[in-house]
Amino acid sequence: MTKYILVSGGVVSGIGKGVIASSTGLLLKTAGLKVTAIKIDPYMNIDAGTMAPTEHGEVYVLNDGGEVDLDLGNYERYLNVTLSRDNNITTGKIYRHVINKEREGEYLGKTVQIVPHITNAIQDWIERVAKIPVDESGEEPDVCIVELGGTVGDIESAPFVEAMRQFQFRVGYENFALIHVSLVPDLHGEQKTKPTQTTVHSLRGLGLLPDLIACRLLVPQPLQPATKAKISMFCHVSSEQVFGVHDVSSVYHVPLLLKSQGIIEFLRKRLRLDTIPITKEMAAKGASLEKRWKDLTSGQERLFETVTIALVGKYTDLKDSYMSVTKSLEHSAFRIHRKLIINWVESSDLEPETQENNPAKYHDAWRAVVRAGGILVPGGFGNRGTEGMILAIKYAREQKIPFLGICLGFQLAVIEWARHVLEIHDGTSSEFDAEAKHPLIIFMPEISKTHMGGTMRLGLRPTVFEEGTESWSHARKLYGGADWIWERHRHRYEVNPKYVDQLTNSGLIFSGKDEKGERMQVLELRDHPYFLGLQAHPEFCTRPLNPSPPFLGLVAASASPAVFVEQLEHQRLNFQPPHPTDAMVSEAILRNDITEVLVNGTARDLIASETPA
């Protein structure tokens, strides 16, 4: 029987439920258990694909093309698993699923209501997805972490809270535990417990009793024993069921912080985890994971040398807009034993218009770019700020500064080359100018022009390196010299095939293409220390102990040529792709698999509206 751990939140949202859920899952993996995770988002959107990154953070993309909440990125990175779109439940998905069943007559003329039909659909969804294998073992997970987004007491989350109240009886007491995350404000050194008392009281009134209370402190000071005792007394739990999560130097310390307070010992007793058979192989993998994680976190505290990357983006007001990008940089910095410094640069601040209107902001932005060891231009949509990105790319190319362009950054590198090397001065993207005379970047022919949600080129796709690139291509060497690589995509536009020969003949080399050789997916410059662009989003497949190759290359090249050469050799000998073996197949098979998932899974409702034409 699968064990379920629900992670809920009180007082305010955005205080770290995702990290606590992921850290708990990681600790269970170190014990040799197989762990999966589900995120519940109570909003009405079908998925996160159409939401602004400046409101909810980045849209994370999965192998099957699911556009999901960024917390699923935390789960994949911490647990080293591969999740599907069904691991992200939204109100929109549940309601559409139930309404479609009602239209098909599956409720036999009954009045369809929140209870029991919506709540049953939620429980059925969780039980089904919890049994799907997500790691290299190919076996059913032992434990499923379920994170309930938002805050207990919100109107929109009420059906999910009620569903989980019922679910604890469906699966049984020994198979269901609840971790409630609450804010403990620190007012001038005094830790206040009243918000936690109030939210636990509300939770109990809804029929859910917390097994563990995670007290989140937004200060470096740990939870005081007197505070812990008070919460224990007024929230009807023992003191061993209360633990503190204060601010630490890195989120990668959180699993060790939780373990030091006995969370695994408690869950082992509460859920009778000792009854789950664990093979010697799984136990050894768990022990190895624990050792490597401790080495990773302890090494961070002894870093003195730094590496600085200028991140030139459009959504820098909310750093979570680039969550996976920053994690990729962090993981790469861990590998080369450097302390990472990110210079956040709003791309529009690099443009001449800002020089006229706000000279101080303009000069600060360029100072951040010039002082960096490397330049990164990530993905984005729309015209705003793209001229500033192009100027940053031009600077990196001409001054031989290590550069990495992702998705939009890849496309803008093509435009920059066309404008300043080929002297196609009005070269642009049809995304910015539909009537452009020289559209270097064009709308992909198979993409819907009427529907926005789920209609891009999404999910895991292969890239094939060109013959002859094995001797010089930095990208290929970073991927261990492989002929084929797989990364996740999320885009509507691509390089215009009409300009490929002209670009290639002038020195801009497309070293990686799709299987048919029609789509340009990797670009490089041979006479540059590190100039790399990818149409894909490799940041979605980074892992703390297995950093994304393109990001590792950027960070290593930005540190020093010697470090870069060292990492190229390390990757040649040790690189392992983070994807399941059965996922690394041709694009035609991948597309068929996604359609099959849509038909046979709960997401069959997406057939009419979301699969590409």
C-alpha positions in Angstrom: 0.0 0.0 0.0 1.4 3.4 -1.0 2.1 5.8 1.9 0.8 9.4 1.5 2.3 12.5 3.0 0.2 15.7 2.6 2.0 19.0 2.9 -0.4 21.9 3.6 0.3 25.6 4.5 -1.2 28.2 6.7 -1.0 31.9 7.5 0.6 33.0 4.2 1.6 31.2 0.9 5.0 31.2 -0.6 6.9 30.3 2.6 8.6 27.2 1.4 6.1 24.3 1.3 7.7 23.1 -1.9 11.2 22.9 -0.5 10.0 21.2 2.7 8.0 18.7 0.6 11.0 18.0 -1.7 13.4 17.8 1.3 11.1 15.3 3.0 11.0 13.2 -0.1 14.8 13.3 -0.5 15.3 12.1 3.1 12.9 9.2 2.4 15.0 8.3 -0.7 18.1 8.3 1.4 16.3 5.6 3.5 16.1 3.5 0.3 12.4 4.2 -0.5 10.9 5.0 -3.9 9.3 8.4 -3.8 6.9 10.4 -6.1 5.2 13.7 -5.7 2.0 15.5 -6.7 1.3 19.3 -6.6 -2.2 20.6 -6.2 -2.8 24.1 -7.5 -6.3 25.4 -6.7 -6.5 27.9 -9.5 -9.0 27.5 -12.4 -6.4 27.4 -15.1 -6.0 24.0 -16.8 -2.2 24.4 -16.4 0.4 27.0 -15.9 1.2 27.5 -19.5 -0.7 30.8 -20.1 0.2 32.5 -16.8 2.7 35.4 -16.5 6.0 34.3 -15.0 6.1 37.6 -13.1 3.0 36.5 -11.2 3.5 32.8 -10.5 7.2 32.3 -11.4 8.5 30.2 -14.2 6.4 27.7 -16.2 8.2 24.4 -15.8 8.0 21.9 -18.7 8.0 18.1 -18.3 9.1 15.4 -20.7 5.5 14.8 -21.8 5.1 18.5 -22.6 3.1 19.4 -19.5 3.4 23.0 -18.5 3.3 23.0 -14.7 4.0 24.8 -11.5 7.6 25.4 -10.7 7.4 23.2 -7.6 7.4 20.2 -9.8 10.9 21.3 -10.8 11.9 21.1 -7.2 10.5 17.6 -7.0 12.4 16.4 -10.1 15.7 18.1 -9.0 15.6 16.9 -5.4 14.2 13.4 -6.0 15.9 12.8 -9.4 12.6 11.6 -10.9 10.7 12.2 -14.1 7.1 13.4 -13.6 4.2 13.8 -16.0 1.5 16.5 -16.5 -0.8 14.5 -14.3 1.5 15.1 -11.3 0.1 18.6 -11.3 -3.6 18.8 -10.4 -5.5 22.1 -10.9 -9.1 23.0 -10.2 -9.5 23.5 -14.0 -8.4 20.0 -14.8 -10.6 18.4 -12.2 -13.7 20.4 -13.1 -13.2 19.7 -16.8 -12.7 16.0 -16.2 -15.9 15.8 -14.1 -18.0 17.9 -16.6 -16.8 15.8 -19.5 -17.9 12.6 -17.6 -21.3 14.2 -16.9 -21.7 15.1 -20.6 -20.9 11.5 -21.5 -23.6 10.2 -19.1 -21.2 8.5 -16.7 -23.1 9.7 -13.6 -26.3 7.9 -14.5 -28.6 10.9 -14.2 -27.4 11.9 -10.7 -27.1 15.5 -9.6 -23.3 16.2 -10.0 -22.0 18.0 -6.9 -18.8 19.2 -5.3 -19.3 16.3 -2.7 -19.0 13.6 -3.7 -18.2 13.9 -7.4 -15.4 16.6 -7.4 -13.9 15.2 -4.2 -14.0 11.6 -5.5 -12.3 12.7 -8.7 -9.5 14.4 -6.8 -9.0 11.2 -4.7 -9.1 8.9 -7.7 -6.6 11.1 -9.5 -4.1 11.1 -6.6 -4.4 7.3 -6.1 -3.8 6.6 -9.8 -0.9 9.0 -10.3 0.8 7.8 -7.1 1.2 4.4 -8.5 3.0 5.5 -11.7 6.8 4.6 -11.7 8.9 7.8 -11.9 12.5 6.6 -11.4 15.0 4.2 -13.0 13.7 1.2 -11.0 10.5 1.2 -13.1 8.6 0.1 -10.0 5.6 1.6 -8.2 6.6 4.3 -5.6 6.5 3.5 -1.9 5.7 7.0 -0.8 3.8 9.9 -2.5 4.3 13.4 -1.3 1.2 15.6 -2.0 1.6 19.3 -1.7 -1.6 21.4 -1.4 -0.8 24.8 -2.9 -2.2 28.1 -1.4 -3.3 28.4 2.2 -5.8 26.4 4.2 -9.0 28.5 4.5 -8.9 29.8 0.9 -12.2 29.4 -0.8 -10.6 27.9 -3.9 -8.8 25.1 -2.0 -11.9 24.0 0.0 -12.8 21.1 -2.3 -9.2 19.8 -2.1 -9.1 20.0 1.7 -12.4 18.1 1.9 -11.1 15.5 -0.5 -8.0 15.0 1.6 -10.2 14.7 4.8 -12.0 11.9 3.1 -8.8 10.5 1.6 -7.2 9.8 5.1 -10.0 7.3 5.7 -9.9 5.8 2.2 -6.2 4.8 2.6 -6.2 4.3 6.3 -4.4 5.9 9.3 -1.1 4.1 8.8 -0.9 5.2 5.2 -1.6 8.9 5.6 0.4 11.7 7.4 0.0 15.4 7.3 2.8 18.0 7.6 1.4 21.5 8.1 3.7 24.4 7.3 3.0 27.6 9.2 4.8 31.0 9.6 6.2 31.9 13.0 6.9 35.6 12.8 10.0 37.0 14.6 9.1 40.4 16.0 12.2 42.1 17.5 13.6 38.8 18.6 10.3 37.4 20.0 8.9 34.4 18.1 5.1 34.7 17.9 3.0 31.5 18.0 -0.6 32.9 17.6 -0.7 32.7 13.7 0.3 29.0 14.0 -2.3 28.3 16.7 -5.0 29.9 14.6 -4.2 28.1 11.3 -3.9 24.7 13.1 -7.3 25.4 14.8 -8.8 26.1 11.3 -7.2 22.9 9.9 -8.6 20.8 12.7 -12.1 22.4 12.2 -11.9 21.1 8.6 -11.3 17.6 9.8 -7.5 17.3 9.3 -5.1 16.9 12.2 -1.4 17.7 11.6 1.1 15.0 12.4 3.9 17.4 12.1 4.0 21.2 12.3 6.8 22.8 10.3 7.4 26.2 11.8 8.9 28.5 9.1 11.0 31.4 10.4 12.1 34.0 8.0 15.2 34.8 10.0 18.5 32.9 10.6 17.6 32.2 14.2 16.3 28.6 14.9 13.0 27.8 16.6 13.4 28.4 20.4 12.6 25.5 22.8 10.0 27.7 24.6 8.3 28.5 21.3 8.3 24.8 20.4 6.8 23.9 23.8 4.1 26.6 23.4 3.0 25.4 19.9 3.0 21.8 21.2 0.7 22.8 24.1 -1.8 24.9 22.1 -1.9 22.8 18.9 -2.5 19.5 20.6 0.7 17.7 19.4 3.8 16.4 21.2 7.0 18.5 21.1 8.6 15.9 18.8 5.9 16.7 16.2 7.0 20.4 16.1 10.1 21.3 14.1 11.7 24.6 13.0 12.8 25.6 9.5 14.7 28.8 9.7 16.6 30.6 7.0 19.8 28.8 6.0 22.6 29.7 3.7 21.3 27.4 1.0 18.0 25.5 0.4 20.2 22.4 -0.1 20.8 22.5 3.7 17.0 22.1 4.5 17.0 18.2 4.2 19.8 18.0 6.7 18.1 20.5 9.0 14.9 18.4 8.9 16.8 15.1 9.5 18.6 16.6 12.5 15.2 17.2 14.2 14.1 13.6 13.8 11.5 13.9 11.0 12.5 10.5 9.4 12.3 8.7 12.7 8.9 10.1 13.4 7.5 9.2 9.9 9.0 5.8 10.1 7.0 5.1 13.2 3.9 7.0 12.1 3.6 5.4 8.7 5.2 2.1 9.7 7.8 2.5 6.9 9.7 -0.5 8.3 7.1 -2.8 6.9 8.1 -1.7 3.3 10.6 -4.2 1.8 13.8 -2.4 0.8 16.3 -4.3 -1.4 20.0 -4.1 -0.7 20.5 -2.2 -3.9 18.0 0.5 -3.0 19.5 0.8 0.5 22.9 1.2 -1.0 21.6 3.8 -3.4 20.0 5.7 -0.5 23.2 5.6 1.5 25.2 6.9 -1.5 22.7 9.7 -2.1 22.9 10.8 1.5 26.8 10.9 1.4 26.9 12.8 -1.9 24.3 15.3 -0.6 26.3 15.9 2.6 29.4 16.4 0.5 27.6 18.8 -1.7 26.3 21.0 1.1 29.4 20.9 3.3 31.5 21.9 0.3 29.4 25.0 -0.3 30.5 26.5 3.1 34.2 26.3 2.1 34.0 28.2 -1.2 36.1 31.3 -1.6 36.7 31.7 -5.3 33.7 33.2 -7.2 32.3 33.1 -10.7 30.0 35.9 -11.9 27.3 35.5 -14.5 25.3 38.3 -16.0 21.7 37.1 -16.5 20.2 39.4 -19.1 16.4 38.8 -18.9 13.0 40.4 -19.3 11.3 39.2 -16.0 14.0 40.0 -13.5 11.6 41.8 -11.1 10.6 38.3 -9.9 13.6 36.0 -9.6 11.4 32.9 -9.5 10.7 33.7 -13.2 14.1 32.1 -13.9 14.0 29.4 -11.1 15.4 26.5 -13.2 18.0 28.8 -14.8 19.4 29.9 -11.5 19.3 26.4 -10.2 21.3 25.2 -13.3 23.9 27.9 -12.6 24.0 26.9 -8.9 24.5 23.2 -9.7 27.2 24.1 -12.2 29.0 26.3 -9.6 28.9 23.5 -7.1 30.6 21.2 -9.6 33.5 23.6 -10.1 33.7 24.6 -6.5 33.0 28.3 -7.0 30.7 30.6 -5.2 28.1 31.8 -7.7 27.3 35.5 -8.2 24.5 36.4 -10.5 24.3 40.0 -11.8 20.6 40.5 -12.6 20.2 42.7 -15.6 16.9 44.0 -16.9 17.5 43.8 -20.7 15.6 47.0 -21.5 18.0 48.9 -19.3 20.8 48.2 -21.9 18.9 50.0 -24.7 19.7 53.5 -25.9 16.3 54.7 -24.8 17.2 54.0 -21.2 20.4 55.9 -21.7 18.4 59.0 -22.7 15.7 58.6 -20.0 17.7 57.2 -17.1 21.4 57.3 -17.6 22.2 56.0 -14.1 20.2 52.8 -14.7 21.7 52.4 -18.2 25.3 52.6 -16.9 24.6 50.3 -13.9 23.2 47.7 -16.3 26.2 47.8 -18.6 28.6 47.8 -15.6 26.9 44.6 -14.4 27.4 43.0 -17.9 31.0 44.1 -18.4 32.1 43.0 -14.9 30.7 39.5 -15.4 32.8 36.5 -16.4 30.0 35.1 -18.6 26.7 36.3 -20.1 23.4 34.3 -20.2 20.3 35.3 -22.2 17.4 33.1 -21.2 14.0 32.5 -22.8 11.0 34.8 -23.0 8.2 36.0 -25.2 7.4 39.3 -26.9 9.5 42.2 -28.3 10.1 44.2 -25.1 13.8 44.2 -24.1 15.0 42.2 -27.0 17.2 45.0 -28.4 19.0 45.1 -25.1 19.5 41.3 -25.3 20.9 41.7 -28.8 23.4 44.3 -27.6 24.5 42.0 -24.8 25.0 39.1 -27.3 27.0 41.4 -29.6 29.3 42.4 -26.7 29.8 38.7 -25.7 30.6 37.7 -29.3 33.0 40.6 -30.1 34.8 40.6 -26.7 35.1 36.8 -26.6 33.1 36.6 -23.3 31.5 33.2 -22.6 27.9 33.2 -23.7 24.9 31.0 -23.5 21.5 31.7 -25.2 18.4 29.7 -24.3 15.3 29.6 -26.6 14.8 33.3 -27.2 18.5 33.9 -26.5 19.3 31.4 -29.2 17.0 33.1 -31.7 18.4 36.6 -30.8 21.9 35.3 -31.3 20.9 34.4 -34.9 19.4 37.9 -35.4 22.5 39.6 -33.9 24.8 37.7 -36.3 22.6 38.5 -39.3 22.5 42.2 -38.5 26.2 42.8 -37.6 28.1 40.1 -39.6 25.8 39.6 -42.7 24.7 43.3 -42.5 21.0 42.4 -42.8 20.3 45.4 -40.7 16.5 44.9 -40.6 16.7 41.3 -39.8 14.3 40.3 -37.0 11.7 37.8 -35.9 8.2 37.5 -37.2 7.2 37.4 -33.5 8.2 41.0 -33.3 7.2 42.1 -36.8 4.7 39.9 -38.7 5.5 41.9 -41.9 9.3 41.8 -41.6 11.3 42.0 -44.8 14.0 39.7 -43.4 12.3 37.3 -40.9 15.3 35.3 -39.5 12.9 33.6 -37.1 9.5 32.4 -38.2 6.3 30.9 -36.7 6.4 27.1 -36.8 3.9 25.8 -39.4 2.2 23.2 -37.2 1.5 25.5 -34.3 -2.0 26.7 -33.7 -2.6 30.5 -34.3 -5.9 30.5 -32.4 -5.3 28.7 -29.1 -2.5 29.7 -26.7 -2.7 27.0 -24.0 -0.6 23.8 -24.6 -0.1 24.5 -28.4 3.7 25.2 -28.5 6.4 22.7 -29.4 6.5 21.2 -26.0 8.3 18.4 -24.1 11.4 16.2 -24.6 12.8 16.3 -28.2 16.0 14.8 -29.7 18.8 16.8 -31.2 21.3 15.2 -33.6 24.8 16.6 -33.8 26.2 17.1 -37.3 29.0 14.9 -38.6 32.4 16.3 -38.0 31.5 18.2 -34.9 32.9 15.6 -32.5 36.4 17.1 -32.8 35.6 20.7 -31.9 32.0 21.2 -30.7 31.9 22.3 -27.1 28.3 21.4 -26.8 28.9 17.8 -28.0 31.8 17.4 -25.6 29.8 18.6 -22.7 27.2 15.9 -23.5 29.9 13.3 -23.3 30.5 13.2 -27.1 27.0 11.8 -27.8 25.6 11.7 -31.3 22.1 12.4 -30.0 20.9 14.4 -27.0 17.5 15.0 -25.6 16.2 18.2 -24.0 12.8 19.8 -23.3 11.4 22.4 -25.6 8.9 25.2 -25.3 8.6 27.5 -28.3 6.4 28.6 -31.2 9.2 30.1 -33.4 12.2 28.6 -35.2 15.1 29.7 -37.4 13.9 30.4 -41.0 15.3 27.6 -43.2 15.7 30.1 -46.0 18.6 31.8 -44.2 20.4 28.7 -42.9 22.9 28.4 -45.7 23.8 32.1 -45.6 24.3 32.0 -41.9 26.3 28.8 -41.9 28.6 30.0 -44.8 29.4 33.1 -42.9 30.6 31.2 -39.8 27.6 30.7 -37.6 27.5 26.9 -37.2 24.4 25.0 -36.4 26.0 22.0 -34.8 22.8 20.3 -33.7 19.5 19.9 -35.6 16.4 17.8 -35.4 16.3 14.3 -36.8 15.2 15.5 -40.3 17.9 18.1 -40.4 15.2 20.8 -40.9 15.2 22.6 -37.5 18.2 24.4 -36.1 18.6 23.5 -32.4 22.2 24.2 -31.4 24.5 27.0 -32.6 28.1 27.6 -31.9 31.1 29.7 -33.0 34.4 27.8 -33.6 36.7 30.8 -32.9 35.2 31.8 -29.6 36.0 30.5 -26.0 32.4 29.6 -25.5 29.5 30.8 -27.6 26.6 28.4 -27.4 22.8 28.7 -28.2 20.1 26.1 -27.7 16.5 26.2 -29.0 15.6 23.9 -26.1 15.4 24.6 -22.4 18.2 22.5 -20.9 17.6 24.1 -17.5 14.6 21.9 -17.0 16.7 18.8 -16.7 19.4 20.0 -14.3 20.1 18.1 -11.1 22.2 19.2 -8.0 24.5 16.2 -8.6 24.3 16.2 -12.4 24.3 19.8 -13.7 22.9 20.7 -17.1 25.8 20.5 -19.6 25.3 23.9 -21.4 25.2 25.7 -18.1 28.2 23.8 -16.7 30.1 24.9 -19.8 29.1 28.5 -19.4 30.0 28.6 -15.7 33.3 26.7 -16.2 34.4 28.9 -19.2 33.5 32.0 -17.1 35.7 30.7 -14.3 38.8 30.1 -16.4 40.0 28.2 -19.5 41.7 25.6 -17.4 38.5 24.9 -15.4 36.6 24.6 -18.7 39.0 22.1 -20.2 38.9 20.1 -16.9 35.1 19.9 -17.1 35.1 18.9 -20.7 37.2 15.9 -19.8 35.0 15.1 -16.8 31.9 15.2 -18.9 33.5 13.0 -21.6 34.2 10.3 -19.0 31.2 10.7 -16.7 28.2 12.3 -18.3 24.9 10.5 -17.7 21.6 11.9 -19.2 19.0 12.5 -16.6 16.2 11.0 -18.7 14.7 7.4 -18.5 16.2 5.2 -21.2 12.7 4.6 -22.7 12.3 8.4 -23.1 15.3 8.8 -25.3 13.7 7.8 -28.6 12.8 9.5 -31.9 10.5 12.5 -32.0 7.8 10.6 -33.8 7.7 8.0 -31.1 7.7 10.7 -28.4 4.7 12.4 -30.0 2.8 9.1 -30.2 3.5 8.4 -26.6 2.2 11.8 -25.5 -1.0 11.2 -27.5 -1.3 7.7 -25.9 -0.9 9.3 -22.4 -3.6 11.8 -23.3 -6.0 9.1 -24.4 -5.4 6.5 -21.7 -4.8 8.9 -18.8 -7.1 11.3 -17.1 -5.9 14.0 -19.5 -8.0 12.4 -22.3 -10.0 15.6 -22.0 -7.1 17.5 -23.6 -7.5 15.7 -27.0 -9.7 18.2 -28.7 -8.2 21.4 -27.3 -4.5 20.9 -26.6 -2.9 18.3 -28.9 -1.2 19.9 -32.0 -3.1 19.9 -35.2 
